[in-house]
């Protein structure tokens, strides 16, 4: 339970010092706390609103982009319009010969690798990073499902294949496949008609999924082909739209929508003068580093997996690296994640060097809890009033809400005395307290005390609402 804060103005010398002590340990101590609670509550509410908006806008934007990303859709038309209006830029850009210069730069890095291995790696890398990645995965999954469904037509052969595969691999997946094949054969013998219906329905479902996936892949590939024929700016605009579509479709829309909301919220919560550095830290660290890095290293992983197929006979550096990476547990997720974390850390440091490092809460453990401007703003005091009070309490005590040191003697060697009424120890004043001090603690304190009481009442309601006793 919070003690009632003093409200009566100090108008006489008697008890003046005790009154100052009570204020120091009461109103001045609690006002920043109550204000911080109110600020934290407002920040929490704002954060919830921003995060909710991100969670909703991400998938909605993904659906919108998906609707306009056909080969003849609005995205392609807008990109073509940009391309048609910027032929001068294309001419200037081609004159830079960046592709030729980049090729010369990486030529020494390519020498240790054979051209065949590089071609295989490049095809896998493009597959892993492709803007049609989700459609390719859907088609591959449908093909795999169709192959599995067709095996149901010959349960005996399905079982023999599963046994041979389990002997070769002996993994959890191969053992489960064997158990499933045994159950399928058993059911086909017990009820051949029901099994025939099950096999036919499974094949039909897989064919429908493959047909739908193939149509979607055809549309996306058609869009990308049209975009690739455009000029630099049109191509950049179109591929940016397709990139956003890829990363905002389905569950990725919710995930990346929340990521975007976190960025916006970080900028809103950042201190004045640090908003741009906060934004760039998030853009480079979270977006380019984490999300872009995950995509890049996923492409690298897919490129290396070109050398891990059972029939692969390739030799050299890339196949050797592929064999090592292939042994990493959970490599499909772990390798891109580690790569993304590494790139994110590097790019964050780059952002800090170029744009400055935003101040994080708790970075400066010695900073004052309430600086001078905030203190004067909260109390309504003038600088002269502050200086008058400072002579009695000390600037650091006043600003940091610390009680006066009662363990040392005053300048005259006088020891602390005890107030018999409440047991409080403190220095009794040797001279009358200046009027400026009394004035400083008069009306402003009464006003602030009311604000504290209101804040505490709001806190009590919140606590009771969540069943927390006070």
WORA-V174147 format. One record per residue. N is the residue number from 1. PHI is phi in whole degrees, 0 to 359 (999 if undefined). BURIAL is 1 if it has 24 or more other C-alpha atoms within 12 Angstrom, else 0. Layout:
# WORA-V174147
n->{N/N}
phi->{PHI/PHI}
burial->{BURIAL/BURIAL}
This chain:
# WORA-V174147
n->{1/2/3/4/5/6/7/8/9/10/11/12/13/14/15/16/17/18/19/20/21/22/23/24/25/26/27/28/29/30/31/32/33/34/35/36/37/38/39/40/41/42/43/44/45/46/47/48/49/50/51/52/53/54/55/56/57/58/59/60/61/62/63/64/65/66/67/68/69/70/71/72/73/74/75/76/77/78/79/80/81/82/83/84/85/86/87/88/89/90/91/92/93/94/95/96/97/98/99/100/101/102/103/104/105/106/107/108/109/110/111/112/113/114/115/116/117/118/119/120/121/122/123/124/125/126/127/128/129/130/131/132/133/134/135/136/137/138/139/140/141/142/143/144/145/146/147/148/149/150/151/152/153/154/155/156/157/158/159/160/161/162/163/164/165/166/167/168/169/170/171/172/173/174/175/176/177/178/179/180/181/182/183/184/185/186/187/188/189/190/191/192/193/194/195/196/197/198/199/200/201/202/203/204/205/206/207/208/209/210/211/212/213/214/215/216/217/218/219/220/221/222/223/224/225/226/227/228/229/230/231/232/233/234/235/236/237/238/239/240/241/242/243/244/245/246/247/248/249/250/251/252/253/254/255/256/257/258/259/260/261/262/263/264/265/266/267/268/269/270/271/272/273/274/275/276/277/278/279/280/281/282/283/284/285/286/287/288/289/290/291/292/293/294/295/296/297/298/299/300/301/302/303/304/305/306/307/308/309/310/311/312/313/314/315/316/317/318/319/320/321/322/323/324/325/326/327/328/329/330/331/332/333/334/335/336/337/338/339/340/341/342/343/344/345/346/347/348/349/350/351/352/353/354/355/356/357/358/359/360/361/362/363/364/365/366/367/368/369/370/371/372/373/374/375/376/377/378/379/380/381/382/383/384/385/386/387/388/389/390/391/392/393/394/395/396/397/398/399/400/401/402/403/404/405/406/407/408/409/410/411/412/413/414/415/416/417/418/419/420/421/422/423/424/425/426/427/428/429/430/431/432/433/434/435/436/437/438/439/440/441/442/443/444/445/446/447/448/449/450/451/452/453/454/455/456/457/458/459/460/461/462/463/464/465/466/467/468/469/470}
phi->{999/275/294/295/282/295/238/287/290/276/243/230/291/300/76/299/294/299/296/297/295/298/297/300/269/249/300/295/284/273/299/299/296/297/295/294/298/296/297/298/295/295/296/296/295/298/297/297/295/295/295/298/296/296/296/274/287/303/297/296/295/299/296/297/294/296/288/250/256/288/304/243/280/298/297/294/295/294/296/294/297/297/297/294/269/232/293/297/295/299/295/296/294/295/293/289/53/295/298/295/294/293/299/294/294/267/305/297/287/273/300/292/253/287/296/295/294/296/296/296/297/297/295/291/297/298/298/290/253/301/287/253/304/294/289/297/298/298/294/299/295/294/297/297/295/292/298/295/295/292/295/295/290/226/302/294/294/300/292/298/296/295/295/297/293/290/296/288/256/51/252/299/295/293/292/295/297/293/299/294/297/297/292/297/298/299/293/293/284/292/218/297/292/297/294/298/296/299/295/296/294/295/294/297/298/294/295/296/296/293/298/296/296/295/296/295/295/298/297/295/297/297/297/295/296/295/294/294/277/273/289/301/291/296/295/296/298/296/289/296/298/291/296/296/300/299/266/239/268/68/295/296/296/294/299/284/297/292/299/297/296/296/295/299/295/298/293/298/281/294/292/299/93/240/292/291/295/294/299/291/299/288/298/285/284/276/280/290/287/287/287/297/297/299/295/298/285/294/297/299/298/296/296/291/292/296/255/253/293/304/275/288/242/294/232/129/293/299/299/294/299/299/295/292/297/295/273/290/298/62/302/303/254/294/297/298/294/297/298/295/296/295/295/298/297/296/290/297/294/297/299/296/291/274/253/94/262/296/284/261/298/92/300/254/289/261/290/292/295/226/281/302/299/296/296/295/293/288/272/77/282/270/294/296/296/299/297/295/290/302/299/263/244/91/299/294/299/292/286/264/61/262/292/297/294/257/259/235/278/278/299/270/82/279/281/300/251/253/278/296/286/228/73/285/260/188/277/281/295/269/217/295/291/301/299/300/293/297/295/299/263/272/301/304/293/300/295/292/300/298/295/296/302/296/297/295/296/297/298/299/296/298/296/295/299/262/73/263/284/233}
burial->{0/0/0/0/1/1/1/0/1/1/0/0/0/0/0/1/1/1/1/1/1/1/1/1/1/1/1/1/1/1/1/1/1/1/1/0/0/0/0/0/0/0/0/0/0/0/1/0/0/1/1/0/1/1/1/1/1/1/1/1/1/1/1/1/1/1/0/1/1/1/1/0/1/0/1/1/1/1/1/1/0/1/1/0/0/0/0/0/0/0/0/0/0/0/0/0/0/0/0/0/0/0/0/0/0/0/0/0/0/0/0/0/0/0/0/0/1/1/0/1/1/1/0/1/1/1/1/1/1/1/1/1/1/1/1/1/0/1/1/0/0/1/1/0/1/1/0/1/1/1/1/1/1/0/1/0/0/1/1/0/0/1/1/0/0/0/0/0/0/0/0/0/0/0/0/0/1/1/0/0/1/1/0/1/1/0/0/1/0/0/0/0/0/0/1/1/0/0/1/0/0/1/1/0/0/1/1/0/1/1/0/0/1/1/0/1/1/0/1/1/1/0/1/1/0/1/1/1/0/1/1/1/1/1/1/1/1/1/1/0/1/1/1/1/1/1/1/1/1/1/0/1/1/1/1/1/1/1/1/1/1/1/1/1/1/1/1/0/1/1/0/0/0/0/1/1/1/1/1/1/1/1/1/1/1/1/1/1/1/1/1/1/1/1/1/1/1/1/1/1/1/1/1/1/1/1/1/1/0/0/0/0/0/1/0/0/0/1/1/0/1/1/1/0/1/1/0/0/0/0/1/1/0/0/1/1/1/1/1/1/1/1/1/1/1/0/1/1/0/0/1/1/0/0/0/0/1/1/0/0/0/0/0/0/0/0/0/0/1/1/0/0/0/0/1/0/0/1/1/1/1/0/0/0/1/1/0/1/1/0/0/1/1/0/1/1/1/1/1/1/1/1/1/1/0/0/0/0/0/0/0/0/0/0/0/0/0/0/0/0/0/0/0/0/0/1/1/1/1/0/0/0/1/1/0/1/1/1/1/1/1/1/0/1/1/1/1/1/1/0/1/1/1/0/1/1/0/0/1/0/0/0/0/0/0/0/0/0/0/0}
